[in-house]
Amino acid sequence: MLPDSYVEDLVEVGKANGLDAVGVARAEPFVSTQNDLEERKAQGLHGGMQFTYRNPARSTDPTRALVGAKSLIVAARGYLETVPDSPTGLHARSARYVWDDHYAKLRNGLDAIAEVLRAQGWSTRVLVDDNALVDREAAYRAGLGWYGKNTNLLLPGQGSWFVLGSLVTDAPLPAAAEPVADGCASCTRCIDECPTNAIVAPGVVDARRCLAWLVQDTGIFPVEFRRPLADRLYGCDDCQEVCPPNRLVERSGLRHGDLAEGESSRVWFDLVQVLTCDDATLLDTYGRWYIPRRDPDYLRRNALVVLANIGSRHADQARDLTEMYLRSANPMLRAHAVWTARELGLDDLVDLVSDDTDELVREELDRPDFVAV
């Protein structure tokens, strides 16, 4: 076993290269996590999400990522920034974790540690936003924080506004003595205030109800969650925004960076631009997001749901956009435009597709009234 001082030096390298917290865990299989993934997948709670659900046996065993692995060096990089005021006009918002490429900066820090290890003869593999390892469990075992009831990892005194990643190595490093104690106690704020009731039990999220997943999923956006989507084009931060430890951190003034003047375009997105620009422009602008099948029509789908929720404030623009999509060649987009027209009281426009024979459009036309969650 290498000495504690060796780890301390590696931690300093990581922090000098932009990491906010670094810990070490043993590269042992996450048996309980594998069981959880398999059980929730069998229950359908993954909602079709692949990522670490694709192969739970692999994503919970660090030795599958690196033969002979003995240790995990786990890092966190913060992304808490102040939310800028919404611009005027038709704008949708995104969650904080996509305002910048935080994972690239996290990888840079872990790569710097990997260079030191490799120079001394150790093997390494950096895993960042990778389905080869459940990063939250690795971070928990490395003593970086505790699991909140919303499944996010909270760092003591710093909250959950972090992306996580790991470095797998065959170097025998001293690991964290024990995990961080639970800091949530009886609080259920994240459960109570989730807009779609997606947190079905402490530490259990039903992806079929989670807006952060639904905006990335394929197919028709579930009708019962369209109104709760509100003005979100991508992602959802609600369970983090209402979390008391996170609110304390925000009030303390701690930030991991602030948007420069004029950078609000990374947070708020012009719906007219999203709904009128071509495929190449959409992918160039939003391509680092996870877009199903790299098909920009899924961004347009989300934007049509947002338009239905906020378009009444800008009636003329909303009418023109809705009419344009009722004439779309894509039946998925025509179907969502039917919803948008009805939500905005533009029933006369629905006549444009009254004779449409596509199954998706017919289903939308025939949809009865409902009450959203």
N, C-alpha and C positions, 0 to 999 in steps of 0.2 A: 504494500500500500504506500502510495506516495504521501508525503507529509502535507499537513494543512497549509503550510506556507506556499506550497506549489499551487494549490487551488486559489489561494489569496492573490497570487500573481496573475493567474488566469482571469480572475474576476476583475482585477484592475485593468487588464488589457481590454476586456469586454466593455467596461464602463467608459474607458478612454475612447472607445469606438461607438458610443451612442446607446449602449444598453443601460437600462434603469435598474435592473435587478438580475442577479445571476445566482443559481444554486446548483447543487449536484445531487443526483439520485443514482442508486444502483440500477444497472441495466437488467432488471429482472422482469419477467412477464407480469403484466397487469391483469391478474386472473379475475379479480372482481369486476374490473372494467369490461373485460371480454364477456363475462356473463351478462352484465347490464346491456351491452350492445346487442347481444344475440336475443335477449329477452324482449327488448324494445323493438327490435326489427321484426320479431315474430308477431308482436302486437300491432305492427303497422305504424308505430309512432315515428319511424324515420321518414314517413311520407314520401318514400321513393328516393330520398337523399342517399347518395353513394358515399363519397368521402370515406371516413373511417368505418362506416357501416358496410362497405363493399366486402371487406375481408377482416372481420374482427380478430381472428387469430393472428393475422399479420400486424394489424395496427395497434395491437397491445403487447407485442413482443419485440423489444429493441434489437434482439439478436437476429431478427429477420432482416433488419435494415443494415446491419454490419456483423458479419461473422466474427465471433470472438469478443463481442462487445462486453465491457465490464462497467461502464459508467455513462451517465447522461449528464451533460452540462446544459441546463435549461435556463433560458433568458426571457426577459420581458422588456418590451419597449412601449412607453406610454404614448397615447395619442389624444390626450385631453386638450381641446382648444375651445375657445369661446365661440358660441353660435352667433354669427352675424345676423343682423336684422334682415327680414325678408325684403327683397326689392319690390317695387310696385309692379303690377301686371300679373300675368298668369305664370306662376312659378311653383315648381315642385321641389321638395327637399330630399336630401340623402342623409344616411346615418354617418356619424363621425368616423367610423372605421374605414370609410371609402373616400374621405376628403383628400387623402394623400396615399402614396404607396408605402405604408408603414412597414410592410413585410420586407421590402427591399432594404430598408434601413436596419431592420432586425437581422436580416441575413448578413449584412456587412459586419455587424458586431460579432456574430458567431463565426463568420469566416476569419476574422482577425484572430480569434482564439484558436481556430483550427490550424492556422498557419504556424502558430507557436508549437502546437502539439506535433504537427507533421515534421517540423524542423528537428524535433527531438526523437523522431522515429516512431511515433504513435500513429495508428490509423484513425481516420475520422470520417464522419458523414454528417452533413448539416441537413436538418429537416425543418423547413419553414413552410407553413400552410400546405402541408403534405399529408396525403391520406395514409402514409406509412406509419404514423404514430399519433396517438391521442395526446395532443400537446397539453391539455389542461390537467390530465392525470399525471403526466411527467412533471409539470410545474408544481402540482400539489405534493408529489413525493419528494421533490427537491426542496420543499420548505419555503416556497415563494408566497403561498397564500392558502386561503381556505375556499371551499366551494360555497357560493351563494345558492339560495333556493332557486335562482333562475339559471343555474348550472355554470355561470361565469365564475372565474377565479378572482377573489378579492385579495389584494396585497395589503397587509396591515398599514393603516394610515395613508394609503394611496388609492384605495378603491379598485375598480375593475376596468378602468379605461386603458387596457394594455393588449397588445398582440403578443403571442407566445410562440417560442420555437425551441428546438433542441439540437444538440450536437451529440452524436453517438460516437463513442471512442473505446478503444481497447486499453486505454490508460486506466490503471487501478486507483481511482480517486476516492478520498474519504467523502461519504455522502452525508446529507442532512441527518441530524440525530433523530428528529421527530417532526411530524407534520405540524403546520400552524393550526392552532385551536380554532374552532368555529366562532365566528364573530357576529353571526346573524341572530342568535338566540331565538326569541319568539316572533321576531319581525316577519311579516308576510306581505310587505308592501308590494314587492315585485309581482307576487301572485295575484293580489287583489286588483292591481291597476294595469295588468296586461290588457291591451285593447281587444284581444280575441280570446281571452281565457286559455292561452296556449300552455301555461305552466299548470299541468294537471295534478301535480303533487310536488312537494319540496324536492328539487333536484331532478324533476322529470318534465321535459318539454315535448309536447306533441307537435312535431314539425308540420303536420297537416293543418295546424291552426296558426303557426308562427309566421308573421308577416315577413320577417327577414328571410325565411325560406321561400314563401309563396311568390315573392317577386322574382325569385330565381328558378322557379319550377316551370315546367312546360304546360301547354294546354290552356284551357279557359281558366281565368282567374275565378276562384270560388265565389259565387254570388254573395254568400253570407258574410264574406270578409271584405267586400268592396268598399262599403261605407267606412268601416274601421281603418282602411288604408289611408283615408284622409288625403293629405297632400304629399305622401311619401312616394317618390319615384323608385327609391332603392334603399333597402335596409330599414331597420327599426331599432331605436335606442331606448324605448320607453322603460323597459325593466331596469335599465342602468340609470336612467335619469331620475327615477323615483326612489332609488336605493339610498337610504339614509347615510351610509358611509361615503357614497359618492357625492351626495349633496354637501356633506361636511368638507370633503376635499375641494369641491368647487368654491364653497364659501371661503376656504382658506386662501384662495388665490393661486394654488398650485396649478401650473399649466406646463404642458410638454411642448409648447409652441403656440404661437398665435398667428392667425392669417394676416398677411400684409394687406394694406389698403388696396382694394380692387380685386381681392382674391375670393370674394364671396361667390364667384361663379363656380368654385369647387364645392359649394354647399347647396346653392340654389340654382335650379335649372329652368330655363325658359321653355315652357311647354310648347309654345308655338314653334320654337326651333327644333325641339325633339320630334314634333309631329309633322314637320314639313321638310326636314333635311333628308338627304339621300343615305343609303346604307353605308357607304364608305365614310361619310362624315360622322355618322353615329358611332361606328366602330372605332374610328380614330379618336373620338372624344371620350367614349365610355368603355373602350376596349379592355382596360385593365380590370373592369368589373367582371364577375362571373355572369355571362349572358348565355342562356341555354342554347346549345348547338351553334353558338356564335351567330345567332339569328336576331338581328336588330328589331324584328317585328315584336319580340317579347318586351323590349323597352317601350315600343309604341303601345302595346297592350296595357302596360302599367300606366303609361301616360294618359290613355283614354279613361281609365278608372279614376285617376286623379282629376282629369278634366270634368268628369261627372260630379265630383265632390266639390270643386271650387269654381267651376265655370260660370255659375250664375252671377258672379261679380263682374264678369266681362262678357256680356251676353253676345255681342256681335262677333267677337273672335271665336267664342265657343260654338256659335251656330255654324260659322264657316268651317271650322275644323271637323265638327261632327258630320256635316254634310259630306265633306271630302272623304271621310272614312266609311260612311255608308255606301260610297261608290268604290271602295277599295276592292282590289282583286283577291285579297286574302280574306276568306270567310271568317277566320278567327277575329280579325279586326272589324269586319262588318258587324259581327255579333256583339262585340263590345261597344261599338258605336250605337247600336240599338239601345243598350243599357244607358249610355251617355245621353242620348236624345231624350229618353223617358225621364231620367233623373233631372234633366234641365227643363222639362216641360216642353220639349220640342217635338211633340207627338206628330205634328204635320210632316216632319222629315222622315218619320218611320215609314211613311207611305212609299218612300223610295225603294224599300226592300220588302214591301208587303207580299210580292210574288216570288221572293227568293226561295229556291228549292234546296239550298244547302242545309244539311242537318244541324250544324251549329247555329246558323242564323234562325232556322225554324224554332229550335229549342228556346232561343232568346225571345223570339216574338211570342211564343206560347207560354212564357214563364208567368206563373201566377204571382200575385203580391206576396211579400214575405216580410218578416221582421228580422233585421240583422242582429248578430250577437251583441 
